[in-house]
Amino acid sequence: MAFRSLSIILTLVPLISAANTNHVYSPCSDTTIQRGDGFTFAMAFASRSSFFYTTNGNSSVQLSPCDRRLGFASGNSQVAVFRPKVDEISLLTINTSSFEPDTYGGYMVAFAGSKYAARSLPAFVANSTHTVTSFTLALEFNQGRLNNLYWKRDGCAACGGNSSFVCLNNQDCAIRTSSCKNRGGSVDCSLGIQVAFSGTDKHYSVLNSWYEVANLRQYSLYGLYADLKNSLTSQYNSFF
């Protein structure tokens, strides 16, 4: 399946410096990167089962949304495309003023690559009852090639003891979906995804931004960044 056949809800491509050596812009193509490059990946929104392919032996295997066997081109799905700068901490956003994740199955998967396809596990975003708006995603590279994408969770530390939120499965802070602006409520439930990098680039240089996310928690600078990361949910407190 060509990527152009997928329905795209957002394309966010920040300016990358002239030092960029990665000229692959499709999330369904393979590439290798170095520090400072732009790197294109995507988020697919669909039902959890849509990300799995059932083989003849009735076993279920998770595939990349780029794989035509999943039938994303004809299914109920949406895709957002991003191009952050390698080894910088980025906060990506998806405006939900006209996009309701639960109407597209309520789960999302981060993915990139073709022959060397990598994809995250499906992450719950929303249903008719709850919506999760804040996520942290780590992109792991091995010698410049994407090896894995995985969600990092804080175990509801950000909303512990706050009755305005619900802690789902002891890992995600959620807002009542009925409180979201796109459902007639007062809260902007746009999605915020903090992205960081780990592993090595094609020159064997270590990618450190994921470790910086953890280290910044020790300093006041992290407070400034955390305010930005949590702005999509912390505003909720003002209504109670």
C-alpha positions as CSV (number, residue, x, y, z in Angstrom):
1,M,0.0,0.0,0.0
2,A,1.4,3.4,-0.9
3,F,1.3,5.8,1.9
4,R,-0.5,8.4,-0.1
5,S,-3.6,6.2,0.1
6,L,-3.9,6.7,3.8
7,S,-6.0,9.5,5.2
8,I,-3.8,12.2,6.7
9,I,-5.2,14.5,9.4
10,L,-2.0,16.5,10.1
11,T,1.4,17.1,8.6
12,L,3.9,18.8,10.9
13,V,7.3,19.4,9.3
14,P,9.4,21.9,11.2
15,L,12.4,23.5,9.5
16,I,15.5,21.4,9.6
17,S,19.0,22.9,9.2
18,A,21.0,22.7,6.0
19,A,23.1,20.0,7.7
20,N,20.2,17.5,7.2
21,T,21.4,14.4,5.3
22,N,18.1,12.5,5.4
23,H,16.0,13.2,2.3
24,V,13.5,10.5,2.9
25,Y,10.2,12.1,3.7
26,S,7.7,9.2,3.6
27,P,7.2,7.3,6.8
28,C,6.7,4.1,4.8
29,S,10.3,4.2,3.4
30,D,13.6,3.1,5.0
31,T,16.4,5.4,5.8
32,T,19.4,5.9,8.1
33,I,20.0,9.0,10.1
34,Q,22.7,11.0,11.9
35,R,22.3,13.5,14.7
36,G,20.7,16.8,13.5
37,D,18.8,15.1,10.6
38,G,15.0,15.3,10.2
39,F,13.3,12.0,10.7
40,T,9.8,11.3,9.4
41,F,7.5,9.0,11.2
42,A,3.7,8.7,11.6
43,M,0.9,8.0,14.0
44,A,-2.0,5.8,12.8
45,F,-5.4,6.0,14.6
46,A,-7.7,3.0,14.4
47,S,-9.2,0.3,16.5
48,R,-6.8,-1.9,18.4
49,S,-7.6,-5.0,16.3
50,S,-6.9,-3.1,13.1
51,F,-3.2,-3.2,13.8
52,F,-3.1,-7.0,13.9
53,Y,-3.1,-9.5,11.0
54,T,-4.6,-13.0,11.5
55,T,-2.6,-15.7,9.8
56,N,-3.9,-19.0,8.4
57,G,-3.0,-20.6,11.7
58,N,-5.3,-18.1,13.4
59,S,-2.4,-16.5,15.3
60,S,-2.4,-12.7,15.5
61,V,0.6,-10.6,14.5
62,Q,1.0,-6.8,14.8
63,L,2.1,-5.3,11.5
64,S,3.1,-1.8,10.4
65,P,0.2,0.4,9.1
66,C,2.4,0.6,5.9
67,D,1.7,-3.1,5.3
68,R,-1.1,-3.5,2.8
69,R,-2.3,-6.7,4.5
70,L,-3.9,-4.6,7.2
71,G,-6.1,-2.8,4.7
72,F,-5.7,0.6,6.2
73,A,-6.5,2.3,2.9
74,S,-10.1,1.1,3.0
75,G,-10.5,1.0,6.8
76,N,-11.7,3.5,9.4
77,S,-8.4,5.1,10.1
78,Q,-6.5,8.4,10.2
79,V,-2.8,9.2,10.0
80,A,-0.7,12.1,11.3
81,V,2.8,12.7,9.9
82,F,5.7,14.3,11.8
83,R,9.4,15.1,11.2
84,P,11.2,16.0,14.4
85,K,14.9,16.8,14.5
86,V,17.0,13.8,15.6
87,D,18.2,13.8,19.2
88,E,16.3,16.9,20.2
89,I,13.3,16.7,22.6
90,S,10.2,17.6,20.7
91,L,6.6,18.2,21.8
92,L,4.3,17.3,18.9
93,T,0.6,18.2,19.0
94,I,-2.5,17.0,17.2
95,N,-5.5,19.4,17.2
96,T,-8.7,17.6,18.1
97,S,-11.0,20.5,17.5
98,S,-12.3,18.6,14.4
99,F,-10.9,15.2,15.0
100,E,-12.3,12.7,17.5
101,P,-9.9,9.8,18.1
102,D,-12.6,7.6,19.6
103,T,-14.6,7.7,16.3
104,Y,-11.6,6.1,14.6
105,G,-11.2,3.2,17.1
106,G,-9.5,5.1,19.9
107,Y,-6.0,3.6,19.6
108,M,-2.8,4.9,18.0
109,V,0.4,3.3,16.8
110,A,3.7,5.1,15.9
111,F,5.5,3.7,12.9
112,A,8.1,4.1,10.2
113,G,10.0,2.1,7.7
114,S,9.2,-0.6,5.1
115,K,11.6,-3.5,4.9
116,Y,12.9,-2.5,8.3
117,A,9.4,-1.6,9.6
118,A,9.2,-0.5,13.2
119,R,6.0,0.1,15.1
120,S,5.0,0.8,18.7
121,L,2.4,-1.2,20.6
122,P,-1.1,0.3,20.3
123,A,-1.7,3.0,22.9
124,F,-5.2,3.8,24.1
125,V,-6.2,7.4,23.3
126,A,-10.0,7.7,23.8
127,N,-13.4,6.2,24.0
128,S,-16.8,7.6,24.7
129,T,-15.9,7.8,28.5
130,H,-12.2,8.8,28.8
131,T,-9.5,10.6,26.8
132,V,-5.8,10.5,27.3
133,T,-4.0,13.6,26.0
134,S,-0.4,13.4,27.1
135,F,2.1,10.8,25.8
136,T,5.9,10.2,25.8
137,L,7.4,8.3,22.9
138,A,11.0,7.1,22.6
139,L,12.5,6.4,19.1
140,E,15.3,3.8,19.4
141,F,18.0,3.6,16.6
142,N,20.7,1.1,15.9
143,Q,23.5,2.5,13.7
144,G,21.2,5.1,12.3
145,R,18.3,2.8,11.5
146,L,15.0,2.9,13.5
147,N,14.8,-0.3,15.6
148,N,11.9,0.4,17.9
149,L,9.3,2.9,19.1
150,Y,7.9,2.5,22.6
151,W,5.7,4.5,24.9
152,K,7.1,5.6,28.2
153,R,4.6,6.1,31.0
154,D,4.9,7.7,34.4
155,G,2.3,5.5,36.3
156,C,-0.1,8.4,36.7
157,A,2.3,10.5,38.7
158,A,1.0,13.7,37.1
159,C,-2.5,13.2,38.3
160,G,-2.2,11.2,41.5
161,G,-4.6,12.4,44.1
162,N,-6.5,14.6,41.7
163,S,-10.2,13.6,41.4
164,S,-10.5,15.6,38.1
165,F,-8.6,12.8,36.4
166,V,-8.9,9.0,36.2
167,C,-5.8,6.8,36.3
168,L,-6.3,4.1,33.6
169,N,-4.6,0.8,34.2
170,N,-2.2,2.5,36.6
171,Q,-0.3,4.1,33.8
172,D,-2.3,6.8,32.0
173,C,-4.0,10.0,33.2
174,A,-7.4,10.5,31.5
175,I,-10.0,13.2,31.2
176,R,-13.7,12.6,30.9
177,T,-14.4,12.7,27.1
178,S,-17.6,14.7,27.8
179,S,-15.4,17.5,29.1
180,C,-13.6,18.0,25.8
181,K,-14.4,21.0,23.6
182,N,-15.1,18.7,20.6
183,R,-17.9,17.2,22.7
184,G,-19.3,20.4,24.0
185,G,-17.1,20.7,27.1
186,S,-14.6,23.3,28.2
187,V,-11.3,21.4,27.9
188,D,-9.0,21.5,24.9
189,C,-8.3,17.7,24.5
190,S,-5.7,18.1,21.8
191,L,-3.0,15.4,22.0
192,G,0.5,16.2,23.1
193,I,3.3,13.7,22.3
194,Q,6.7,14.2,23.8
195,V,9.3,12.6,21.5
196,A,12.9,11.7,22.4
197,F,15.7,9.6,20.9
198,S,18.0,6.8,22.1
199,G,20.5,4.4,20.6
200,T,23.2,5.3,18.0
201,D,23.2,7.1,14.6
202,K,24.9,5.9,11.4
203,H,28.2,7.3,12.6
204,Y,27.9,5.4,16.0
205,S,27.3,8.6,17.8
206,V,25.1,8.1,20.9
207,L,21.6,9.7,20.9
208,N,21.1,11.2,24.3
209,S,17.8,13.1,24.3
210,W,15.9,10.3,26.0
211,Y,18.3,10.3,28.9
212,E,18.0,14.1,29.0
213,V,14.2,13.8,29.6
214,A,14.9,11.9,32.8
215,N,17.8,14.1,33.9
216,L,16.0,17.4,33.3
217,R,13.6,16.4,36.1
218,Q,16.3,17.4,38.6
219,Y,16.4,21.0,37.4
220,S,14.1,24.0,37.2
221,L,14.5,23.9,33.4
222,Y,12.5,20.7,33.4
223,G,9.6,22.6,35.1
224,L,9.4,24.9,32.1
225,Y,9.3,22.1,29.7
226,A,6.9,20.0,31.8
227,D,4.5,23.0,31.9
228,L,4.4,22.9,28.1
229,K,4.1,19.1,28.0
230,N,1.3,19.0,30.6
231,S,-0.6,22.2,29.4
232,L,-3.1,20.1,27.6
233,T,-4.2,18.4,30.9
234,S,-3.2,20.8,33.7
235,Q,-5.7,23.4,32.4
236,Y,-8.4,21.0,33.5
237,N,-7.8,21.9,37.2
238,S,-9.1,25.4,36.7
239,F,-12.6,24.1,36.2
240,F,-12.8,22.4,39.6
